[in-house]
């Protein structure tokens, strides 16, 4: 669908790990890595990358769902609408006029939305891009007939686990780590930057408390809004919190 194909790149980069399961699967459609065209199906597992942003996406995702036993959305675009979902907070024509010389040629939906808004999704892999280890865990679990073991823990636990100093406490840097589900292993905080929320909100995330803490630290309300309205800004918890600060 609408994406940068970065999550497909993670699958390609698995290389040696994929060889271990190559004998158990038959990849029938993967444009990023193969010229083989998809058969009619049905399919045991389909990985879908990208948000629903154009009329043809609606038709495609419904047809895919009908032919798939298991449908997995991969990446921030497919699971929360992605960075392109920022247009949902404004008027499409305002953005189109600024970007395209002939916006009247565009065939696009008014909004960019996650796949789950339109069809049933069996599993989600979040991230921008997705995490290699989570992808391998998902594929292995499906092959073994068990549920994937992907934790719903905040990024803060990863920082504690790896001995990363809290950037909010030590340096007053805005960070979405307390409300973001761990997946990257705290890459940004380990480099002295705040978490951008690439993996989206964890279940039960107390976004309001974090936003208030940012305000108490002297961070401008506009910056608090921008913190929640970024890569996964259209995910429900982040979306609702950003609206509070408009």
PyMOL commands that set and color helices and strands:
alter all, ss='L'
color gray80, all
select helices_A, chain A and resi 6-13+16-24+55-66+76-80+83-89+92-99+103-105+115-117+132-144+155-162+167-171+177-179+187-190+207-216+221-228+236-244
alter helices_A, ss='H'
color red, helices_A
select strands_A, chain A and resi 43-49+68-74+123-125
alter strands_A, ss='S'
color yellow, strands_A
deselect
rebuild
show_as cartoon
